[in-house]
Amino acid sequence: MKRQSVLVGAIILAVGGLIAKIVGALYKIPLTNILGTNGMGLYYLVFPLYSLLLVLISSGVSLAVSRLVSMERNNHNKFNEQKIFKVALVLVFVVSLLFALLLVVFSEQIAILQGNINAKVGYFAIAPSICFASVIAVVRGYFQGQENMIPSLVNNVLEQIVKLVAGLVLANLFLYKGITFAVFGAILGVTISEFCALIFIVVHYMVYKKQYIYKIEIPKTPNLTNFEAFKKIASYASPATLSAIILPITGFLDSFLIINILTNAGFSSLQATNLYGISNGIVNTLINLPVLLCGSLATAIVPNLSGIYAQNNEKEVKFKTSFFIKITWIIALPCFLVFLIYAPDIISILYSHGLSDLVIDEFTFAYKLLMLSSVSILYYAFLQTFTSILQSINKPIVPFFAMICGLVVRMLFIFILVGNPKINIFGVTLSNLIFLSVACIINLIYIKKHVQLSFSFSKILVAPISAAVISGSIMYVLRFALINCNIWLYCVISAGVGLISYVALIILFKSFNVQETQVFKHKNILNKT
């Protein structure tokens, strides 16, 4: 059996996640054309609570399983690996089943609180998926603990493909009964996709388990009882869950607040739902694509940096921390530029058939929101990297504290800004930027306190920003020079030339020193066990 190195594992997760996101984004284009922005608003009322429950139930447990299985693997204790895995499975299944039942029982009350009673049918459709997705998360954690990322990649892609097919077919099938039932069909497609993904990964585990053989050695740790395994899982899962829960909480709170605040500000219920659908269903979906690229880097940071930190290698921790922050900045900058400059084109290419101006000018709202939200790409990238760094240096509670502070500030600005009719839905994006900046600043302060960062001012700021300004200007000029050509043609040519020039300028300005360039030349691709 082969186990992937940190670099290869991160690339596999990034590729799988990127393919899944692209398929997911492509899915939402025809779905938006079927449901319209009102239907998409209704569709997205369901998912904040669903995402919050998944994070509560399984995100921390999945991470705990990954870390504990990896530790027991290094200790040659296969019994404990299986014990931890089985206890975690039972734990998440029981808890997820309880939450699924509660969601069905209180679906109508939740929908009323969110401002649209029609959302209750979506909760019926999504409830079984809570059990399926929670179990999948634990199995993925087990495979990641074995340093085998392939099941996660295939599982992600399979899940999105089935969702695309089942969701669109069922949405069309139920459309004749009205938008509410079409939304029910689309959400039912999500549950079907999770069920298929569960079947795949369980079968893969059963096959993998039979082939899982490594050199027999005396275990370095005593065998765990069920209770001891539970305590270990809980101790690792708790801080991870606290950090992971904040972003779903913000979405969950928004699903209750935004439509009601907009309605109180003078918008009709239909207008408010449409605006919420544009913000959450279109803009956030697009912003998540570049954020995923930076998230794959954050995934690689934890195992890489924590191993160095455990060895008390302060010099290497200082170097790697500085390097990770720098490369996050350099990757995020061109992503920000593309979304800022090409926002109208992106919306036009992807969503023009699903947008109208009967209730509000949906196209204008969508591209202006996307332009403003492009700034958040930088903040999200740094937030993920800072969180991973702090987890690696045994400060996992700091990101939670930082995000709580940011969330409090965000909620204050949500009421102030969204409640202003002139700012309306743009207040959500502005509040997000404030929230992210507060969290990033607090995290960076703690990182600087515990790690002596080594930055060259010219290489971390002057060189990347100069490269971004020049390449962004090239994109902007070429876009307008070719504006009379086919929209795909002028976007691909101008963006392609701009991005190539950005990479060339990063190299020309020597943004990376000799030691940092060695990281890119790492040749240890696969390690055999």
C-alpha positions in Angstrom: 0.0 0.0 0.0 1.2 3.5 -0.8 0.7 6.5 1.4 0.8 10.0 -0.2 3.2 12.7 1.0 1.8 15.9 2.4 2.3 17.7 -0.9 0.7 14.9 -3.0 -2.1 14.5 -0.6 -2.8 18.2 -0.6 -2.8 18.3 -4.4 -5.2 15.3 -4.5 -7.6 17.0 -2.1 -7.3 20.3 -4.0 -8.0 18.6 -7.4 -10.9 16.6 -6.0 -12.3 19.7 -4.2 -11.9 21.8 -7.3 -13.6 19.3 -9.6 -16.4 19.0 -7.1 -16.8 22.8 -6.8 -16.7 23.2 -10.6 -19.4 20.5 -11.1 -21.3 22.1 -8.2 -21.1 25.6 -9.8 -22.1 24.2 -13.2 -25.0 22.5 -11.5 -26.3 25.8 -10.0 -26.3 27.5 -13.5 -29.1 25.3 -15.0 -30.7 25.0 -11.5 -30.9 28.8 -11.4 -32.4 28.8 -14.8 -35.1 26.3 -13.7 -35.9 27.8 -10.3 -35.2 31.5 -10.8 -33.7 33.7 -8.1 -36.8 33.3 -5.9 -36.5 29.5 -6.1 -32.8 29.7 -5.4 -33.5 31.9 -2.4 -35.9 29.3 -1.1 -33.3 26.5 -1.9 -30.6 28.3 0.0 -32.8 28.9 3.1 -32.4 25.2 3.9 -28.6 24.8 3.6 -27.3 27.1 6.3 -29.0 25.0 9.1 -28.0 21.8 7.3 -24.4 22.9 7.0 -24.4 24.0 10.7 -25.6 20.6 11.8 -23.0 18.8 9.7 -20.2 20.9 11.3 -21.6 20.3 14.8 -21.9 16.5 14.3 -19.0 15.5 12.1 -16.4 18.1 11.3 -14.5 17.9 14.6 -14.9 14.1 14.8 -13.6 13.6 11.3 -10.5 15.6 12.1 -10.1 13.8 15.4 -10.3 10.4 13.6 -7.8 11.5 11.0 -5.2 12.6 13.7 -5.8 9.7 16.1 -5.7 7.0 13.3 -2.5 8.5 12.0 -1.0 8.4 15.5 -2.0 4.8 16.1 -0.7 3.9 12.7 2.7 5.3 13.7 2.4 3.3 16.9 1.6 0.1 14.9 -1.6 -0.4 16.8 -4.1 -1.6 14.3 -6.6 -2.5 17.0 -6.8 1.1 18.2 -7.2 2.4 14.7 -10.3 0.2 14.2 -11.6 1.0 17.7 -11.4 4.8 17.2 -13.0 4.5 13.8 -15.9 2.3 15.0 -16.6 4.4 18.1 -16.6 7.5 16.0 -19.0 5.9 13.5 -21.5 5.0 16.2 -21.2 8.4 17.8 -22.0 10.4 14.7 -24.7 8.1 13.5 -26.6 8.3 16.8 -26.2 12.1 17.0 -27.0 12.7 13.3 -30.2 10.5 13.5 -31.4 12.5 16.5 -30.8 15.9 14.7 -32.5 14.6 11.5 -35.6 13.7 13.4 -35.7 17.0 15.2 -35.3 18.8 11.9 -38.3 17.0 10.5 -40.4 17.6 13.6 -39.7 21.4 13.8 -39.3 22.1 10.0 -42.5 24.3 9.9 -41.5 26.4 12.9 -37.9 26.9 11.5 -39.3 27.9 8.1 -41.7 30.5 9.7 -38.8 32.0 11.7 -36.8 32.3 8.4 -39.6 34.3 6.9 -40.8 31.8 4.3 -43.0 28.8 5.3 -42.4 27.1 2.0 -38.9 26.2 3.1 -40.3 23.5 5.3 -40.5 21.0 2.4 -36.8 21.4 1.9 -36.1 20.3 5.4 -38.1 17.1 4.8 -35.9 16.4 1.7 -32.6 17.1 3.3 -33.0 15.4 6.7 -31.8 11.9 5.7 -28.7 13.5 4.2 -27.5 14.6 7.7 -27.0 10.9 8.6 -25.4 10.0 5.3 -23.0 13.0 5.1 -22.0 12.6 8.8 -21.0 8.9 8.3 -19.1 9.8 5.1 -17.1 12.5 7.0 -15.9 9.9 9.5 -14.9 7.4 6.8 -13.0 10.2 5.0 -11.3 11.1 8.2 -10.2 7.4 8.5 -8.7 7.4 5.0 -6.9 10.7 5.6 -5.5 9.3 8.8 -4.1 6.5 6.6 -2.7 9.2 4.3 -4.8 7.9 1.5 -6.6 10.9 -0.1 -7.9 9.1 -3.2 -11.3 8.0 -1.7 -12.0 11.6 -0.7 -11.3 12.8 -4.2 -13.5 10.1 -5.9 -16.2 10.5 -3.3 -16.4 14.3 -3.7 -16.6 14.1 -7.5 -19.2 11.2 -7.4 -21.3 13.1 -4.9 -21.4 16.2 -7.1 -22.1 14.4 -10.4 -25.0 12.4 -8.8 -26.4 15.7 -7.3 -26.2 17.4 -10.7 -28.1 14.6 -12.5 -30.6 13.8 -9.8 -31.2 17.4 -8.7 -31.9 18.7 -12.2 -34.1 15.7 -13.2 -36.2 15.9 -10.0 -36.4 19.8 -10.1 -37.8 19.5 -13.7 -40.0 16.6 -12.8 -41.7 18.5 -9.9 -41.7 21.9 -11.6 -45.3 21.5 -13.0 -46.5 21.6 -9.3 -44.8 24.9 -8.7 -41.5 26.4 -7.6 -41.8 25.0 -4.0 -42.0 21.4 -5.3 -39.2 22.0 -7.8 -37.0 23.2 -4.9 -38.1 20.0 -3.0 -36.9 17.9 -6.0 -33.6 19.7 -6.2 -32.9 19.2 -2.5 -34.0 15.6 -2.7 -31.3 15.2 -5.3 -28.7 16.3 -2.7 -29.9 13.5 -0.4 -29.7 10.9 -3.2 -26.2 12.0 -4.0 -25.1 11.7 -0.4 -26.6 8.2 -0.2 -24.7 7.1 -3.4 -21.5 8.6 -2.0 -22.0 6.7 1.2 -22.4 3.4 -0.6 -19.3 4.0 -2.6 -17.0 4.9 0.3 -18.3 2.1 2.6 -17.6 -0.4 -0.2 -14.2 1.1 -0.8 -13.4 0.8 3.0 -14.4 -2.8 3.0 -12.1 -3.6 0.1 -9.3 -1.4 1.5 -9.5 -3.1 4.9 -8.9 -6.5 3.4 -5.8 -5.2 1.6 -4.5 -3.1 4.6 -1.4 -5.0 5.7 1.8 -3.5 7.1 4.9 -4.9 8.8 3.9 -6.5 12.0 5.5 -4.9 15.0 4.7 -4.7 18.7 2.2 -1.9 19.4 3.7 1.0 21.2 0.4 1.9 22.9 -2.0 -0.2 25.0 -5.4 -1.2 23.5 -8.2 1.3 24.1 -11.6 0.5 25.6 -14.7 2.0 24.0 -14.9 4.7 26.6 -11.2 5.6 26.3 -11.6 5.9 22.5 -14.6 8.1 23.0 -12.6 10.4 25.4 -9.8 10.7 22.9 -12.1 11.6 20.1 -13.9 14.2 22.2 -10.7 15.8 23.3 -9.5 16.3 19.8 -12.9 17.0 18.2 -14.0 19.8 20.6 -11.5 22.6 19.6 -11.8 21.7 15.9 -15.6 21.9 16.0 -15.5 25.3 17.8 -13.3 26.8 15.1 -15.3 25.2 12.2 -18.7 26.1 13.5 -18.5 29.9 13.2 -18.9 30.3 9.4 -21.9 28.0 9.3 -23.4 29.9 12.2 -23.1 33.2 10.2 -24.9 31.6 7.3 -27.5 30.1 9.6 -28.2 33.5 11.3 -28.3 35.1 7.9 -31.0 32.7 6.8 -33.2 34.0 9.7 -32.2 37.7 9.5 -31.5 38.9 6.0 -35.0 38.5 4.4 -36.7 39.8 7.5 -34.4 42.9 7.8 -34.8 43.6 4.1 -38.6 43.3 4.4 -38.6 45.8 7.4 -36.5 48.1 5.3 -39.2 48.4 2.7 -38.6 45.5 0.3 -41.4 43.1 -0.5 -40.9 39.4 0.6 -40.4 38.5 -3.1 -37.7 41.1 -3.6 -36.0 40.2 -0.3 -35.9 36.5 -1.2 -34.5 37.3 -4.7 -31.7 39.5 -3.2 -30.9 36.7 -0.7 -30.8 34.2 -3.5 -28.4 36.4 -5.5 -26.1 36.9 -2.6 -26.0 33.4 -1.3 -26.9 31.3 -4.3 -24.8 33.1 -7.0 -22.1 35.3 -5.5 -21.1 33.1 -2.6 -21.0 30.0 -4.9 -18.6 31.8 -7.2 -16.4 33.2 -4.4 -16.0 29.7 -3.0 -14.0 28.6 -6.1 -10.9 30.6 -5.5 -11.2 30.2 -1.8 -11.0 26.5 -2.3 -7.5 26.9 -4.0 -6.2 28.6 -0.9 -8.0 26.1 1.3 -6.0 23.2 -0.2 -2.8 25.0 0.9 -4.3 25.3 4.4 -5.0 21.6 4.4 -1.3 20.9 3.7 -0.1 23.3 6.4 -1.3 21.4 9.5 0.6 18.1 9.1 3.7 19.8 7.7 4.1 22.6 10.3 2.9 20.6 13.3 5.6 18.0 12.8 8.3 20.7 12.7 6.8 22.4 15.7 6.8 19.2 17.7 10.6 18.9 17.1 11.0 22.4 18.6 12.7 23.5 15.4 12.1 27.3 15.9 14.1 28.3 12.8 12.2 26.0 10.5 8.8 27.0 12.1 9.7 30.7 11.5 10.6 30.0 7.9 7.6 27.8 7.0 5.1 30.1 8.7 6.4 33.1 6.8 6.5 31.1 3.6 2.9 29.9 4.0 1.6 33.4 4.6 3.6 34.8 1.6 2.4 32.1 -0.8 -1.2 32.6 0.4 -1.0 36.3 -0.5 0.6 35.6 -3.9 -2.1 33.0 -4.8 -5.0 35.1 -3.6 -4.1 38.3 -5.4 -4.7 37.1 -9.0 -8.0 35.4 -7.9 -9.1 38.7 -6.5 -8.2 40.6 -9.7 -10.1 38.2 -12.0 -13.3 38.4 -10.0 -13.0 42.2 -9.7 -12.4 42.9 -13.4 -14.5 40.2 -15.0 -17.5 40.3 -12.6 -20.1 41.4 -15.2 -18.7 38.9 -17.7 -18.8 36.0 -15.2 -22.4 36.7 -14.3 -23.4 37.2 -18.0 -21.8 33.9 -19.1 -23.0 31.8 -16.3 -26.4 33.2 -15.1 -27.8 35.5 -17.7 -30.7 33.1 -18.6 -31.7 32.7 -15.0 -31.8 36.4 -14.1 -34.6 38.9 -14.9 -35.6 42.5 -14.1 -39.3 41.9 -13.4 -38.9 42.3 -9.6 -35.4 43.9 -9.3 -32.5 44.3 -11.7 -31.0 41.0 -10.8 -28.0 41.2 -13.2 -26.8 44.5 -11.9 -27.2 43.4 -8.3 -25.3 40.2 -9.0 -22.2 41.6 -10.8 -21.9 44.5 -8.4 -22.1 42.2 -5.4 -19.5 39.9 -7.0 -17.1 42.9 -7.5 -17.4 43.9 -3.9 -17.2 40.3 -2.7 -13.9 39.8 -4.6 -12.1 41.5 -1.8 -13.2 38.8 0.6 -11.1 36.3 -1.4 -8.0 37.8 0.2 -9.5 37.7 3.7 -10.8 34.1 3.4 -7.4 33.0 2.1 -5.6 34.5 5.0 -8.1 33.3 7.5 -7.7 29.7 6.4 -3.9 29.9 6.5 -3.8 31.7 9.9 -6.2 29.1 11.4 -4.0 26.2 10.1 -0.9 27.8 11.4 -2.4 28.4 14.9 -3.7 24.8 15.0 -0.2 23.6 14.1 1.5 25.5 16.9 -1.0 24.2 19.5 -3.2 27.4 19.7 -6.4 25.9 18.3 -8.7 28.0 20.5 -7.3 31.3 19.1 -9.1 31.1 15.7 -12.4 30.4 17.5 -11.9 33.4 19.8 -11.0 35.6 16.8 -14.0 34.5 14.8 -16.4 35.0 17.8 -15.1 38.6 18.1 -15.6 39.1 14.3 -19.1 37.5 14.4 -20.2 39.9 17.2 -19.0 42.9 15.1 -20.6 41.4 12.0 -24.0 41.0 13.5 -24.0 44.6 14.6 -23.2 45.8 11.1 -25.7 43.5 9.5 -28.6 45.3 11.3 -27.1 48.7 10.6 -26.1 48.2 6.9 -28.7 45.8 5.6 -31.5 47.8 7.3 -30.5 50.8 5.2 -32.6 50.7 2.0 -29.8 52.3 0.0 -27.2 49.7 1.1 -29.6 46.7 1.4 -28.0 43.3 0.4 -24.6 45.0 -0.1 -24.6 45.4 3.7 -24.1 41.6 4.0 -20.9 41.7 1.9 -19.6 44.8 3.8 -20.4 43.1 7.1 -18.5 40.0 5.9 -15.4 42.0 5.1 -15.5 43.7 8.5 -15.9 40.2 10.2 -13.1 38.7 8.2 -10.7 41.6 8.8 -11.3 41.5 12.6 -10.7 37.7 12.7 -7.6 37.9 10.5 -6.0 40.8 12.6 -6.5 38.9 15.9 -5.1 35.7 14.4 -2.1 37.5 13.0 -1.4 39.2 16.3 -1.2 35.8 18.0 0.9 34.3 15.3 3.4 37.2 15.5 3.4 36.8 19.3 4.5 33.1 19.1 6.4 33.0 15.9 9.0 35.5 14.9 8.0 36.1 11.3 10.7 37.0 8.8 9.4 39.1 5.9 11.2 41.2 3.4 9.0 44.3 2.9 9.7 44.4 -0.8 9.1 40.7 -1.4 5.9 40.4 0.6 4.2 43.7 -0.4 6.0 45.7 -3.1 6.7 42.9 -5.5 3.4 41.0 -5.4 1.3 44.3 -5.4 3.3 45.7 -8.3 2.9 42.5 -10.2 -0.9 42.5 -9.5 -1.3 46.2 -10.5 0.6 45.7 -13.8 -1.1 42.4 -14.7 -4.5 43.8 -13.7 -4.0 46.8 -15.9 -3.1 44.5 -18.8 -6.3 42.5 -18.2 -8.4 45.7 -18.0 -7.0 47.2 -21.2 -7.2 44.0 -23.2 -10.7 43.4 -22.0 -11.9 46.7 -23.4 -9.8 46.5 -26.5 -11.4 43.1 -27.4 -14.9 44.0 -26.0 -16.5 43.7 -29.5 -15.4 40.1 -29.8 -17.1 37.1 -28.5 -17.4 37.3 -24.7 -15.6 34.0 -24.2 -12.8 35.0 -26.5 -12.0 38.4 -25.0 -12.3 37.0 -21.4 -10.0 34.0 -22.1 -7.4 36.1 -24.0 -7.3 39.1 -21.7 -7.4 37.0 -18.5 -4.9 34.5 -19.8 -2.4 37.2 -20.9 -2.8 38.9 -17.5 -2.3 35.8 -15.4 0.8 34.8 -17.4 2.2 38.3 -17.0 1.5 38.0 -13.2 3.5 34.8 -12.9 6.3 36.2 -15.0 6.5 39.4 -12.9 6.5 37.4 -9.7 9.5 35.6 -11.0 11.1 38.7 -12.5 10.7 40.6 -9.2 12.2 37.7 -7.3 9.3 37.4 -4.8 10.7 34.1 -3.5 14.2 33.8 -2.1 16.6 30.9 -2.8 15.4 28.9 0.3 11.8 29.4 -0.6 12.3 28.2 -4.1 13.6 24.9 -2.7 10.2 24.1 -1.3 8.8 24.0 -4.9 11.6 21.6 -5.9 10.7 19.0 -3.2 11.3 15.6 -4.8 9.9 13.3 -2.1 6.7 12.5 -3.9 5.7 9.1 -2.6 6.7 7.3 0.6 6.0 3.6 0.8 5.0 1.9 4.0 
